[in-house]
């Protein structure tokens, strides 16, 4: 099969099936998986599909969460407050909790009760500053290179420090959430840090404001089977919520 024939086959398959799984296509065509992945990369560069981990999806809406931090603070402010308030009630006295960076996570920190006794581990200076006035919350800051877009620490030092901690909960801020693409973000190193935090926590809770749903970014953090709970706003359309419920994920409506 010639290159242009393979590409047309892939586009036809995407239209009929709604997704492409590279390994399945390589097996059915008797071609190497590398060949199929190369075709998908080229089709993605042409703007004809969206590359995701393990295959491809139809073109997806890009997340507004990829905008600079200051701009993101103005998006869905009321819903982020509600999500932060609902998430804050999940933390119990004495727990060790990872809190991610990002504008929704900041709202979570602001909603924590002043008398809470817990340990918060974070790679976000913004979260640490929010907790200065909480006298009974022990704050542990993870180091690393400052990723200015999200105002968080990233890199090998951050991942190494995470590996030495076991947390009860991880509140993950996301750029994008999609039933097939999973949890994704726009920076490779940030994805590595979020994945390490999830691996080091007994329970991962995703904070998902409405503009992040049904979108995809370049780098996968994790598939959705690693998520215990998703906190969403109660006004999100049921059709957007349904695929996550069907996966067995606990949905908390704020």
C-alpha positions in Angstrom: 0.0 0.0 0.0 1.4 3.4 -1.0 1.8 6.2 1.4 -1.1 8.3 0.1 -3.3 5.2 0.1 -2.4 4.5 3.8 -3.2 8.0 4.7 -6.6 8.0 3.0 -7.3 4.6 4.7 -6.5 6.2 8.1 -8.7 9.2 7.4 -11.6 6.9 6.3 -11.1 4.8 9.4 -11.1 7.8 11.6 -14.4 9.0 10.1 -16.1 5.7 10.5 -14.7 4.6 13.9 -14.2 8.0 15.6 -10.6 7.0 16.6 -7.5 5.2 15.4 -5.5 2.8 17.5 -2.0 2.5 15.9 -1.3 -1.0 17.1 -4.6 -2.4 15.8 -4.1 -0.7 12.4 -0.6 -2.0 12.1 -1.8 -5.5 12.9 -4.6 -5.4 10.4 -2.5 -4.0 7.6 0.6 -6.1 8.4 2.7 -3.0 8.7 5.0 -1.8 11.5 3.5 0.4 14.2 6.3 3.0 13.5 5.0 3.3 9.9 1.4 4.0 11.1 2.6 6.5 13.8 4.7 8.3 11.2 1.6 8.6 8.9 -0.4 9.9 11.8 2.2 12.5 12.7 2.2 13.8 9.1 -1.6 13.9 9.0 -1.6 15.8 12.3 0.9 18.4 10.8 -1.5 18.8 7.9 -4.2 19.6 10.4 -6.3 16.6 9.5 -6.4 14.8 12.8 -5.4 15.0 16.5 -2.5 12.8 17.6 -3.0 11.2 21.0 -1.1 8.6 23.0 -1.4 5.3 21.0 -3.2 6.7 18.0 -5.4 9.6 16.8 -8.7 11.3 17.2 -10.7 13.8 15.1 -9.6 17.4 15.5 -10.4 18.5 19.1 -11.0 21.8 20.6 -7.8 23.3 22.1 -8.1 24.1 25.8 -8.2 27.7 27.0 -6.1 26.5 29.9 -3.0 26.7 27.7 -3.2 30.5 27.9 -0.9 32.4 30.3 -1.7 32.2 34.0 -3.0 35.7 34.4 -5.5 35.2 31.6 -6.7 31.9 33.0 -7.5 33.6 36.2 -10.3 35.4 34.4 -11.9 32.2 32.9 -14.8 30.5 34.7 -14.0 32.2 38.0 -17.3 31.4 39.7 -17.2 27.8 38.7 -13.6 27.4 39.8 -14.6 28.8 43.2 -17.4 26.2 43.4 -15.1 23.4 42.4 -12.5 24.5 44.9 -15.1 24.6 47.7 -16.4 21.0 46.9 -12.8 19.6 46.7 -11.8 21.2 50.0 -14.5 19.2 51.8 -12.8 16.0 50.7 -9.7 16.6 52.9 -9.8 15.0 56.3 -7.7 15.9 59.4 -4.3 14.3 59.5 -4.1 13.6 55.8 -1.1 14.2 53.5 -2.3 15.9 50.4 -0.7 16.9 47.1 -2.2 20.1 45.6 -1.3 20.9 42.1 -0.6 24.3 40.6 -3.1 26.3 38.5 -6.0 28.6 39.0 -8.6 26.1 40.1 -6.2 24.6 42.7 -5.6 28.1 44.1 -9.4 28.3 44.7 -9.2 25.0 46.5 -6.5 26.3 48.8 -8.6 29.4 49.5 -11.5 27.3 50.6 -9.7 25.2 53.2 -11.0 25.8 56.7 -8.6 27.7 59.0 -8.8 25.0 61.7 -7.8 22.2 59.3 -4.9 20.0 60.5 -3.2 18.4 57.5 0.0 18.4 55.5 0.0 19.9 52.0 2.7 19.1 49.6 3.0 21.3 46.5 5.3 22.3 43.7 3.3 25.6 43.4 4.5 28.8 45.1 1.0 30.2 44.6 -0.5 27.4 46.7 2.1 27.7 49.4 1.4 31.5 49.7 -2.3 30.9 50.0 -1.7 28.6 53.0 0.5 31.0 55.0 -2.5 32.0 57.2 -3.5 28.4 57.9 -1.8 27.8 61.3 -2.4 24.0 61.4 -1.5 23.2 57.8 2.1 22.0 57.4 3.3 23.1 53.9 6.1 21.1 52.2 7.4 22.7 49.0 8.9 20.7 46.2 11.8 22.3 44.3 12.8 22.3 40.7 12.9 24.6 37.7 10.1 27.1 37.7 7.8 26.5 34.8 6.5 30.1 34.4 3.4 29.3 32.4 1.9 27.4 35.3 4.0 28.8 38.1 5.1 25.4 39.3 8.3 23.5 39.8 9.2 20.9 37.1 12.2 18.7 36.2 14.2 15.7 37.6 14.6 17.3 41.1 10.8 17.6 41.4 10.1 14.1 40.3 12.8 12.7 42.6 11.3 14.5 45.6 7.8 13.3 44.8 9.0 9.7 44.8 9.9 9.9 48.5 6.4 10.9 49.6 3.1 8.9 49.8 0.0 11.0 49.9 -3.6 10.2 50.6 -5.0 12.5 47.9 -3.7 14.3 44.9 -5.8 17.2 43.6 -4.8 17.5 39.9 -5.3 20.6 37.9 -5.6 19.9 34.2 -5.3 21.7 30.9 -7.5 19.1 29.0 -9.7 16.2 29.7 -11.2 13.9 27.1 -12.7 10.4 27.3 -10.3 9.0 24.7 -7.3 11.2 24.9 -7.3 11.0 28.7 -5.7 13.8 30.8 -3.3 15.9 28.8 -1.3 19.1 29.1 0.8 21.4 26.9 4.2 20.8 28.4 6.2 17.5 28.5 7.9 18.1 31.8 4.7 19.3 33.5 3.1 16.1 32.3 5.9 14.1 33.9 5.5 15.8 37.3 1.7 15.4 37.3 2.1 11.7 36.5 4.6 11.3 39.3 2.2 13.0 41.7 -0.6 10.7 40.7 1.5 7.6 41.0 2.5 8.7 44.6 -1.0 9.3 45.8 -3.6 6.7 46.9 -6.4 8.7 45.2 -6.3 11.2 42.3 -9.0 13.8 42.1 -9.2 15.9 38.9 -10.4 19.5 39.2 -12.1 20.1 35.8 -13.6 23.5 35.1 -16.0 23.4 32.1 -13.7 24.9 29.4 -11.3 22.0 29.9 -13.8 19.2 29.1 -13.7 17.5 25.7 -10.4 19.1 24.8 -6.9 17.7 24.2 -3.3 18.9 24.5 -0.1 17.5 23.2 1.3 15.5 26.1 -0.6 12.8 28.0 -0.4 12.8 31.8 -2.4 9.6 32.3 -5.3 7.6 31.0 -8.6 8.1 32.8 -8.4 4.7 34.6 -5.9 6.3 37.0 -8.5 8.8 38.2 -10.7 8.2 41.2 -12.8 11.3 41.1 -13.5 14.3 38.9 -14.9 17.5 40.4 -17.0 19.4 37.9 -19.5 22.2 38.0 -23.2 21.1 38.3 -24.2 23.1 35.3 -22.0 21.0 32.9 -24.1 19.3 30.2 -25.0 15.7 31.1 -23.8 14.5 27.7 -20.2 15.7 28.7 -20.4 14.0 32.1 -21.8 10.7 30.9 -18.6 9.1 29.4 -16.7 9.6 32.6 -19.5 8.1 34.7 -19.5 5.1 32.3 -15.8 4.5 33.1 -16.7 4.1 36.8 -15.2 7.5 37.8 -16.9 9.1 40.8 -18.3 12.5 39.6 -18.6 15.2 42.2 -20.8 18.1 41.1 -19.9 21.4 42.7 
